[in-house]
Structure formats: C-alpha cells, structure tokens
Amino acid sequence: MGDSEERGKQAAEPKRKDARRNKESLLDAAAAAFVTSGVDAPVRDIAARAGVGVGTIYRHFPTRADLIVAVYRHQVEACAEAGPALLATSPAPYVALGRWISLFVDFLVTKHGLAAVLQSDEAGFETLHTHFLDRLVPVCAQLLEAAAAAGEIRSDLEAYALMRGVGNLCIGAENDPRYDARRLVEVLIAGLRPPN
C-alpha cells in the first residue's frame, strides 16, 4: 500500500466514525422524540434534537418506517450492551439488574409505540421481535444468574418470564398518566429478593 493510499484510508476512518456518531445521535434523538410525542413526531423536531438538518435524516432513512426500524434495532443493541457494562461497574449484581430493568422499561415504552406502527408488516415485525429476544433474553439471564449466585435474588427465575412480566406491566403506560408502570416494575424487582 502506498503513502497516498494509507493517508486516504486514515482520512476516511474519522469520517466513518463521525458518520456513525451522527447516526447514533440521530437515533437517540428519534427515540426520545418517540417517547415524548409518539412515532409520528415531526422529522424537523427529531432533526433539531439531533442537531442535524432534515435532509440528513432522509439521507439515512428515506421513509419513516426505515427510521422506526432503525430506532428499534438501535435500542435493542444499546440495551444488550448495557447489561454486561452494568454488571462490571455496579456495586452488586442486584443493582446492575435493577438498572438494566430500568433501561429495559425505557425501551419498552418506546417499543410499544413502534410495535403498533410495525404490525402492518407482520414478517418484518416478527423478524425484529426474534432479534429482540435473541439479543436481550441472554443478557437478562446473565444478570439474573449473577444476582442469584451472589444470593441477592431467588434462583428460580427465568429471564424470558421476568422480561414478559415487565413488558406486561408497561403496556398502556404511555397513554395513561395515572398509571405508573415504573413504580410497579420497581415493586416486581424488589420482590425478586429471597425470603428471609
């Protein structure tokens, strides 16, 4: 490889990192807008949150469905990556589990809105749901196993059942200000403690 090729490669790498960072901040902004305003949030609001032009959004995501699917996948990946990081940095596995469940609740509140839009493409929705389970159930299982091994929670829990229970508590939370799903999830997580 010649000097000019090497310089070109080095110059392209920071551009790719910047583009990736811009895309991630755009997806974070879209997720935040979806939580506050629903999946029909105006593109200009999402662009303003992300600090980019509207054209940038359309360049990455030509349709709203493309943006919704990308936000869904981005949030699944962020939630999956957070589990091991929380386990490594939290003072105890039970604390890591609680923090991860809190992130999972944030994701679920957004996901319910996304799911309603994605239901029209049943095959695409099924693929995303499978991706969701494949990525998140093992992370939840790892957190549960660590907390159980430390004697902080009961050991007879399955990750899928816990995630399903948390998910059921979150249904409709975005539409009813009198319903505090987060509080009920906290009660559920507190109930994981072993009996004295």
MARFIPA-272549 format. One line per 8 residues: number of its first residue (from 0); their letters; for each residue x, y, z of C-alpha. Coordinates in Angstrom, 3 decimals, always signed. Example, Ala and Ser with C-alpha at 12.3 -4.5 7.8 and 13.67 -1.06 7.14 Angstrom:
MARFIPA-272549
0 = AS = +12.300:-4.500:+7.800  +13.670:-1.060:+7.140
END
This chain:
MARFIPA-272549
0 = MGDSEERG = +0.000:+0.000:+0.000  +1.429:+3.402:-0.982  +1.629:+6.539:+1.168  -1.287:+8.219:-0.592  -3.494:+5.128:-0.132  -2.593:+4.960:+3.575  -3.374:+8.690:+4.062  -6.681:+8.231:+2.233
8 = KQAAEPKR = -7.569:+5.288:+4.449  -6.688:+7.247:+7.628  -8.745:+10.253:+6.458  -11.742:+8.038:+5.668  -11.694:+6.373:+9.104  -12.500:+9.533:+11.146  -15.233:+10.400:+8.633  -16.800:+6.961:+9.142
16 = KDARRNKE = -16.590:+7.392:+12.925  -18.208:+10.833:+12.652  -20.947:+9.466:+10.400  -21.570:+6.583:+12.833  -21.682:+9.002:+15.777  -24.088:+11.309:+13.882  -26.319:+8.377:+13.012  -26.340:+7.179:+16.640
24 = SLLDAAAA = -27.181:+10.657:+17.962  -29.929:+10.867:+15.361  -31.352:+7.514:+16.504  -31.147:+8.585:+20.163  -32.938:+11.831:+19.296  -35.624:+9.948:+17.357  -36.160:+7.550:+20.272  -36.506:+10.486:+22.699
32 = AFVTSGVD = -38.953:+12.207:+20.346  -40.957:+8.984:+20.003  -41.214:+8.709:+23.801  -42.487:+12.275:+24.235  -44.505:+12.731:+21.022  -45.135:+9.257:+19.649  -43.817:+7.713:+16.449  -45.499:+10.456:+14.425
40 = APVRDIAA = -43.126:+13.079:+15.898  -42.265:+15.622:+13.204  -38.988:+14.945:+11.413  -37.935:+18.583:+11.968  -38.237:+18.032:+15.759  -36.063:+14.925:+15.554  -33.520:+16.794:+13.434  -33.449:+19.677:+15.919
48 = RAGVGVGT = -32.904:+17.285:+18.846  -30.058:+15.594:+16.966  -28.532:+18.874:+15.818  -28.701:+17.882:+12.150  -30.646:+19.030:+9.117  -33.845:+17.333:+7.997  -32.025:+16.241:+4.832  -29.578:+14.241:+6.929
56 = IYRHFPTR = -32.430:+12.199:+8.367  -33.864:+11.473:+4.926  -30.406:+10.596:+3.579  -30.042:+7.900:+6.273  -33.714:+6.905:+6.498  -35.749:+7.574:+3.334  -39.054:+6.602:+4.994  -40.493:+6.881:+8.495
64 = ADLIVAVY = -40.690:+3.074:+8.626  -36.923:+2.916:+7.948  -36.340:+5.298:+10.854  -38.662:+3.351:+13.181  -36.956:+0.027:+12.404  -33.516:+1.618:+12.894  -34.556:+3.120:+16.252  -35.912:-0.258:+17.371
72 = RHQVEACA = -32.691:-2.071:+16.423  -30.528:+0.673:+17.933  -32.382:+0.473:+21.233  -32.148:-3.319:+21.326  -28.381:-3.104:+20.800  -27.963:-0.372:+23.427  -29.942:-2.424:+25.943  -27.962:-5.578:+25.119
80 = EAGPALLA = -24.620:-3.795:+25.506  -25.680:-2.142:+28.759  -26.151:-5.438:+30.636  -22.519:-6.585:+30.790  -21.333:-2.996:+31.309  -23.670:-2.540:+34.279  -22.620:-5.886:+35.719  -18.973:-4.829:+35.506
88 = TSPAPYVA = -19.477:-1.361:+37.039  -22.291:-1.727:+39.577  -21.566:-2.360:+43.264  -23.624:-5.582:+43.212  -25.337:-7.804:+40.612  -28.788:-6.942:+42.040  -28.058:-3.240:+41.492  -26.941:-3.993:+37.924
96 = LGRWISLF = -30.140:-5.973:+37.343  -32.299:-3.117:+38.661  -30.511:-0.554:+36.497  -30.792:-2.772:+33.440  -34.506:-3.366:+34.033  -34.943:+0.418:+34.237  -33.301:+0.778:+30.799  -35.460:-2.075:+29.545
104 = VDFLVTKH = -38.590:-0.233:+30.743  -37.477:+2.895:+28.844  -37.065:+0.748:+25.756  -40.439:-0.950:+26.227  -42.327:+2.326:+26.497  -40.840:+3.340:+23.137  -41.240:-0.161:+21.699  -44.999:-0.269:+22.241
112 = GLAAVLQS = -45.410:+2.777:+20.020  -43.015:+1.358:+17.460  -44.715:-2.025:+17.514  -48.083:-0.511:+16.676  -46.616:+1.029:+13.523  -44.613:-2.056:+12.578  -47.531:-4.506:+12.958  -48.637:-3.748:+9.390
120 = DEAGFETL = -45.523:-5.570:+8.119  -46.050:-8.818:+10.008  -42.979:-10.619:+8.608  -40.736:-7.641:+9.319  -42.183:-7.265:+12.802  -41.652:-10.969:+13.533  -38.007:-10.666:+12.445  -37.490:-7.693:+14.754
128 = HTHFLDRL = -39.205:-9.465:+17.643  -36.955:-12.504:+17.170  -33.913:-10.186:+17.138  -35.207:-8.584:+20.347  -35.483:-11.964:+22.096  -32.182:-13.305:+20.741  -30.272:-10.242:+21.955  -31.979:-9.429:+25.263
136 = VPVCAQLL = -33.022:-12.712:+26.881  -29.378:-13.882:+27.272  -28.405:-10.512:+28.796  -31.239:-10.683:+31.316  -30.303:-14.311:+32.068  -26.695:-13.301:+32.746  -27.838:-10.593:+35.179  -30.269:-12.951:+36.929
144 = EAAAAAGE = -27.633:-15.680:+37.248  -25.087:-13.254:+38.718  -27.582:-11.882:+41.252  -28.744:-15.403:+42.192  -25.151:-16.643:+42.555  -24.493:-13.710:+44.911  -27.541:-14.745:+46.961  -29.268:-11.427:+46.225
152 = IRSDLEAY = -32.339:-12.833:+44.493  -34.240:-16.119:+44.329  -32.742:-18.632:+41.946  -35.947:-19.999:+40.400  -36.500:-17.230:+37.843  -36.259:-17.393:+34.077  -35.196:-14.378:+32.059  -37.987:-14.686:+29.499
160 = ALMRGVGN = -40.680:-14.840:+32.204  -39.273:-11.789:+34.004  -38.992:-9.801:+30.775  -42.519:-10.790:+29.792  -43.821:-9.715:+33.216  -42.043:-6.360:+32.982  -43.388:-5.959:+29.447  -46.938:-6.654:+30.558
168 = LCIGAEND = -46.634:-4.042:+33.316  -45.551:-1.476:+30.715  -48.469:-1.998:+28.309  -50.501:+1.189:+28.036  -48.156:+3.183:+30.292  -47.561:+5.772:+27.581  -51.304:+6.519:+27.289  -52.389:+6.832:+30.923
176 = PRYDARRL = -50.730:+9.435:+33.159  -52.398:+7.867:+36.232  -50.613:+4.565:+35.653  -47.010:+4.394:+36.880  -45.533:+1.297:+35.270  -42.061:+2.162:+36.514  -43.271:+2.026:+40.145  -44.894:-1.370:+39.618
184 = VEVLIAGL = -41.736:-2.687:+37.960  -39.741:-1.497:+40.999  -42.112:-3.481:+43.233  -41.647:-6.524:+40.991  -37.840:-6.247:+41.142  -37.925:-5.778:+44.924  -39.978:-8.985:+45.069  -37.104:-10.923:+43.499
192 = RPPN = -35.258:-10.811:+46.835  -35.117:-14.203:+48.543  -37.383:-14.704:+51.554  -35.632:-14.193:+54.884
END
